Amino acid sequence: MKFSVFQISRKGGREKNEDRMGYCYTRESGLFLLADGMGGHPEGEVAAQLALQTISALYQKEARPIVKDVTEFLSVALMAAHHQIIRYASEKGMLDTPRTTLVAAIVQGQHATWVHCGDSRLYVVRENELLTRTRDHSYLEQQNAGVIRMDRINRNILFTCLGSPTKPVFDVTGPVQLQQGDKILLCSDGLWGSLEDVDIVRELSAKPVAEAVPDLVEGALRNGGEHSDNVTVIAMEWETPDTYESTRGISTDSISDGVFASTIQAGVLDTLVDDLDDAAIERSIAEINEAIRRSAAKKA
């Protein structure tokens, strides 16, 4: 498996940056994650970090070297992250819970599958065109898609996230077969809120991800002005083995079974990494395995 990847997070005009992103990979699988801690609630950066660390911990246990059922994994891992945030708030005696959006993609076997909750987005660009993108869990996006009809409400408000007292609503998409040169971009609303989709696609199509991503981020910050939101992006370009050339990319072919590499950011939870609920992670692994078993039984 070979791919080029670039990630960046820039603080805008906000008091602090609550966005988090990172990626992990084995010889035959890659996981790309981005979370945007929500303002208006306490410790959004903790919610975002917990989401990334929980999902990457589950991925490390499951990707040996591939995740057997990606759709089930993403669904259960997202819920495990949600429960970890709730658990954190409960143990801290918090009156309100930390909350975050999430978008996560797994690439393996020349296919990509992704899950999202909230308004952090994923774009897939192929041959200078937008192949697809996620639809935000906001009243405006869902109304435009014809899913719901709402009046007398702020349509930009999200109706779901991780960490909320209510069960999160999320969508899993894929698997989508990738072609050489396909680019997948995950971003916080700080990017798409200041740039049009056509601008994102044009910039991503014209340059390697290592050049396009910084330029996109700078453009979003410039357009947002002094009150710009934080802007966080992680993007990858898929390169099939027979056409792979050195483009500051990553080749996993030499990685041994059982080896796991990760760039998941440390920081705010340095002292809490070892305090992740191992029992909850093990329960989640059991749930994933049971879901895979049920799925296999239905297919049989």
N, C-alpha and C positions, 0 to 999 in steps of 0.2 A: 504494500500500500504506500502510495506516494502522494504528497500534497504540499502546497505552499500555504503558509498561515501568517497572519499578522494581527496583533491586538493592541488597543490603546484606550486609555480612559483619561479624560480631561475634565477638570473642575470648571464649571461655568460660573455664573453669578450667585450660586447658592452658598449657604454657610458651610456645607461640607458635601463631599461626594459619597453618596450611598450606593453607587453602582459597583458591581463586581463581575468579573468575567474570567475565563480560563479554559484550558483544554487538557485532555488526557488521551493517551493512546497506548495500545499494545501493538503487537506485530500485525494484526489483521483488523483492528477496530479503532475508531477515534470518537471521542465524546467532546462536544463543544458546548459551553454553557455561558449564559449571561443572565444576570438578575439586577433589577433596579429597585432598591429599597424605597418604600413609599413615604413621602413627606406627609405631615399631618398625623403621623403615628410615631411612637418612640422607637429609636434604635433600628431604623430601616436598614442600616448597613449590617447589623447583626443578622437580620432576617435574610438578607441577600447572601451573606457569607455562610450561614447555616445551610441554606438551600444548596449552594455549590458544594460544600464539604460533604453533606449527606449523600447527594447524588453521586459524587465522585467516589466516595467510600463504597457505595453499593456497586458501582461500576467496576472498581478494582477487584471486588470479590466475584463478580459475575463474568467479566470479560477474560476468558481463559482459553484461547486469546480472543474469542468472539462472544457477544451476547446472543444467547440462543433464540430468544423471542424478544426482539427489540421493542415492539409495540407494548407488550405487557410490561417489560422492564421500565420503559419511560413512564407509563401510567402509575405503576406501584412506587417507583422512585420519587416521582413528584409528590405523591401522597405522603411518603415517608418524610420528605423534606418539610411538608406542611405540618406534620405532627411534631417534628423536632422543634419547629418554631413555637408551636403551642406549648410544648413541654418547657422550653426555655422561659417563656413568659410566666408560666405557672410556678416554676421553681424560684423565679425572681419576685414573685408576688406582684406582678405588674397589673395595673388596672386596665390598661389597654395593651393589645398585642402588637409586636413588630410585624410589619407586612412587606411583601415584595412581589413584583412580577417575576416571571421566569420564562426563558426560552432555551431549549436544549435540543441538540441534534446529535444523532449517532450515524457515522458513516462507516460502512463495512460491506464487503462483497460487492463493491461498485454501486451500492444503493445508499440513499440517505433517508432517514426517518426522523421526524422532529415532533416535539410537544411544546405548547405554549399556553401560558396563563397570564392574562392581563394585556398590556400594550407594548411589551418588548417584542420586537419583530424579527422575523427571518425572511430574507430575500434569496431567491435563486435566480441567477442571471446566466443565460445561455446564448451565445452568438449575438451579443449586443442587445438582447431583448430580455424583458422580465418574464421568466417562465412562470413564477408563482410567488406569492408572499402570504404571510399569515394575516388573518383578520383579527383586529384587536377585540378584546372583550369589553368594549365600550358601547353605550347605547347608539352612538353615531354610526360606528362601523357595522353593527348588527342591523341597524335600520337600513343602511345603504345596501346591505346584502339581502334585504328582504326577510331577515329572520324574525325580527320583532318590529312592532310599531309603537312608538312611545311619543306622547305629547306632554307638554308642561314639565319637562325635566331637562337638566343639563346633560346634553347628549355626549359630552366628552368624559363624563364620569365613568370609571370602571365599575363593573358590577361583580368582579371577582378578583381574587389574588390569593397568594399563599400567606398563611398566618391569620386570616380572618376567622372569627368564630364559626362561620358557615363553611360547609364543604366547598373547596374550590371547583370552579368549572374550568375545564381545559380541553384542548383539542389535540389529537395525535394525527399526524399526516405522514403518509408514505406506506411502503417504501417507494421512493422515486429513483429510477435508474439514472446514474450520472454518466455524462459524456466528458471526454477530455476537454479541459478548459472551462467547465462549469464552475461558477463561483457562488459560494454560499456566504451570506453576510448576516450576522446577528447583531442587533443594535438596541440601545435604549431609546426612549422617545425623544431624548435630547437631539438625536440625529434626524429622525424623520419629521419631528415637529418643526424643524427649521429648513428642511430641504424637501423638495418634491421628489416623488418616486422616480420621475424621469431623470432628474439630476443625479440621483444615486446610481441608477442603472448606467447612465452615460459615463460617469466617472469610473465606475467599477469595470466597465467594458473596455475602456481606453488604456488602462494601466495595470501592471501587476498589483496584487493586493498590498504589497509593502509600500507602494507609492499611492495607490488610490485611497486607502484607509486614512492616512494622515491628512490628505487633502480634503477628504469628505468631512473629517472632524473639524478642521480649521474653518471650512466653509460654514458649517453649522454654528460654530461659536461666533463667527463674524456676523452671520445673519441674526443670531439671537441677541447680540448686543450685550450690554452690561447686565441684563437680567437673564442671560442665557441659562438654560438647564445644563446639567452635567451631560457630557457626551461620551458614550462608551460603545466601542465597536470591536468585534472579532470577526475576521473573514478568512476564508480558505479557498484555494483553487485546487480542484481535483485534477490529477494527472494520472492517466493510465500508464501502467508499467512500460508498454511497448513504445510510447511516445514521450516518456519522461526525459526532461533535460534539467540540468542544475539551475534552479531559479531561487536559490536561497530557501529551498524547500526541505521537507523532512521525508526520508525514506525509512520505512520501518522493516524492510526486508531482513536486515541483519539482527533484529531484536529476537531474543530467545523466548520460548514459551515461559509464561509466568512473570515476565518483565513488564513493568508498568511505569510509564513516564507521565508526569503531571506538571502543569504550570498554575494550578489552582492557587490563587493568591492567599498568602497568609496576611496577618495584620491584626485587625480588631479582635479576632478570636484566637490569638496565639496561645492564650492560657486555657482556652476551652476546647482545643482540638482533641485532647485526650479524654474530655468529658462527654464526647458524643455518646449517646445511649447505645452501647453495643447490643443490648438486648433488643432494642427497637430495630436496629439494623439487621440482626439475625431474623427477627420476625418478618421483616420486609423481604429478605432473601427467601424465606419459606413461602411467603405469599407469591413471589414471582415464580418460584418453582411449581407451586400448586396451580397457578394460572396457566403456566406452560403445559402442565400435565392435562388440565381440563381441555385446553385448546387442542392438544394432540388427540385426545379421546374423541372430541367432536369430529375432527377430520377423518379419524379412522372409521 
